[in-house]
Amino acid sequence: MLKKRIIPCLDIKDGRVVKGVQFLELKDAGNPVELASFYSKNGADELVFLDISATLEKRKTLVEMVKQLSKEINIPFTVGGGINSVEDARLLLESGADKISINSAAVLNPKLITQISDAFGSQSVVVAIDIKKIKNDWYVFIKGGTETTGILAMDWARKVEELGAGEILLTSMDNDGSKTGFALEITNAISEAINIPVIASGGAGNAEHFADLFLQTEVSAGLAASIFHFNEVPIPTLKNYLKTKNIPIR
């Protein structure tokens, strides 16, 4: 088993970190620069920074905040939100991001995945996939989870790998903020079907949920927000627990 990564996610809206349930009822969770610095010093393996309203509001990710964050931390750092072109990606990577994340733009313009991968390398491209179960199948949603695409999650995961994505950030909207555990079945099905790393997101409520994720799926990383932001499960505590389960971690 390869070493697993623990990744806090900072969802940004109006310059603040927020957290909701199933993408709704957003609550303030703090200052992004302060939180990023804290996580960098307290065992996070990477950070994901998503300007969650950038796509809906047709504006770009806050580049100045990215520059500030990059000065404060010494761990890899992914940035997403409102990236619609190679130039958008270039600006963020030059501002200090290690990787960029695209979601709605990738669905609306799949060639963008290849264009960014060709320009900066596949290792710099994370495709975020927000999924929701409808009847018996999981489908892809875009625009902050507000719009269905009719695309099956498994089909899209395979497609983005073909197009040059280096990693997938898979979020179950049904589990998001529920603290009832990750969507293990679909997460494992997708991570087994493709050859690029999968970061699982949505549903973490305790350390046991991370153990279940790493023992029952092939994902390379677990991502969470509120349990870290509100110090319900400190990262050092989580990592110590996972060690007792013989799960290799960074």
N, C-alpha and C positions, 0 to 999 in steps of 0.2 A: 504493500500500500504506500503510495506516494504521500509525502507530508501534506497535510491539509492546512488551508488558510482560513483565518478568522477576519472578516471584513465588516467594519461598521459602515453604514450608509448615512450620508448627510443629505437629506432632501431639503433643498433651499427654496424658500418663497419670500420675496420681498426682503432679501438679505438676511433672513433668519432660518435656522434649522427648524423644520416642522415635522410632525408625525401624525398620521391619521389611522383610520381603520377602513380597509377595503378602498383606499384612495380618497376617503371622505373624512369630514370632521377633523380638520387639521388643527393640531395644538402646537404652541411654541415649545421648542426644546433647547433653545440656546443660541449662542454666538458661534458661527461656523469655524472661525479661525481659532477660537479658544478650544472648541471641542476637538478639532483636528489635531491641535498641538497636544492636547491631553491624550488622545488615542495613540499618537505617534510615540509618546513616552511610556505608554502603559500596555504595550504588547500587541497592538493591532498589526497585522501583517501587511495590509493595504487599506486604502480608503476609497470609497466611491462617493463622488460629489455630483448630485443631480439637481439642476435647476428645474424643478418639476413644472413650473408654469411657463417656461420659455417657449415651448412649442405652441401652447394654446394662445399665448399673448403675442406670438410672432416677434419675439425679441431674442437677442443673443444672450448666451450665458455671461455672467458678470466676470469679464476678463480680469479686472483689477483684483477681484476677490481671489481668483485663481493664482495670480502672481503673489498675493499676500500669503495664501495657504502654502504655496510651494517653498516659501522662505521659512515657514514654521515647522515643516515636517521633513523626515528623512526616510520615509517609506513610500513605495509606489502608490500612485494616485490617479484615479480615473475620473474624467469629467464628462458629463452629458447634459443635454438640454439645448434645443434650438440649433443643433448642428445640421446644416443643410448642404454643405459644400466642402470641397477639399480645402478651400481657404479658411473656412470656419475651423476645421480641424487643425490646420497649420497654426492658426493664431493661438489656439489653446495649448497645443504641444509646445510652441515656442514660449508660451507664458509659464510653463513649468509642469504641465500635466504629462504623465507617463503614457497614458492611454486615453482615448476618447470613446464615449459610448453613444451609439445612435439607436433610435427606437422607431418612432413614427416615420422619420425621413428614410430609413432603410426599407420600410414596407412600401412607401410611396415612390421611392426611387432606388430599387435594388442595386443599380449600377454604382451607386455611391459607395457601397461596401467595397467593391473592387477598386474603385478609384482611390479611396483613402488607403486601402491595403497596398496598392501598387506604389503610392507616393511615400508611405512611411513604414511599411512592413505590416504583416498581418498581426504581429504581436501588439500593435498599437490600437487595434480595432476590436472593441467589445460591442456586440449587438445585444441590446436589452430587449427581452421578449416578455411582454405582459400577457398572461393567459388566464382564461376563465372557463370553467366547465359548464357546457350547455348540453342538457340531456346526458349523453354518455361520452361526449368528446370534448377535448380541450381546444379552445380557439384563441387566436391572437387578437388582442385589442390594442388600439393606438390612441394618441392624443390624450395622454394622462389617464388611460383606461375608460375614456368616454365614448369610444367609437369601436364597434366590432368590424372585423375585416372579412370574416367568413373563411379565413385561412386556418387550417389545422396546425396546431402547435408543432407537432412532429414534422410535418412537411416543411414548415418555415425554418425550423432548426437545421434540418438537412440542407436546405437551400442556402442559408447564410454561410454555412461551412464551405459549400461549393464556391460561393462568391468571394471568399477570402477573409472572412471573420476569423480572428484568432482566439476568441473566447465568447461565451454566451452568458448573459446575466438573466436567469430565468426567474420570473416573479409570478407566483400564484396569487391573483387578485382575491380569490376566495379565502385564502389563508392570511392575507396581508393584515397585520395588526391584531390578528385573532388570538395570538399566543397559545394556539392549540397544536402547534407542530407544523413542520413543512409538509408540502404535498408530495409525499415520498414516491408514490407509484408513478406518476407522470414524470417527476424529476428523474427517477432512475431510468425510465424508459428512454427519455431523451438523452441522458448522459451515456447510456450504453449504445445508442444508435449512431453517435457521432464520435469523431476523434479529437475534437478540441475541448479544452476545459470548460466545465459548466460551474457557474456560481449559483447556488440556490438561495432564493430570497422569498420571504413571506411566511410568517407563522411562528417564528422562534419565540418561545416564552420562558424557556429554562435551559439549563445545561444538558439535560437529558435529550432534549429535542435535537441538539447538535450531535450528540452521540448516535442517536437513531439515524440521523442524516448520513453520517460518515460510515456507519456500519451497514446500512441497508441500501445505499446508493453508490454510484461511481463518481459523484461530484468531487471537484477539487477544492471547493471553498463553500463556506456558509456565511451568509450576509444577514445582518440584523440592524435594527435601528433603536426602537424605544427601549429595549432591555438594556442596551448600552448607554443611551442618552440619559436615562433616568436611574442609572447605576443599580438596576435590579440584578444584573449578572455582570460583575466586573470581568473584564477580559482575562486578567491573571487567574482568577478563580475558575473561569471556564476552561482555560488551558490546563490547569492542574487537574481538574475533573476528567478531562479527555485523556490525560496521561494515565489515569487509573484504569481506563478502559482499553489501554494499549493502542490508542489511536495516535499515530505519528502526526505531530503538528510542528509548525515552523518554530 
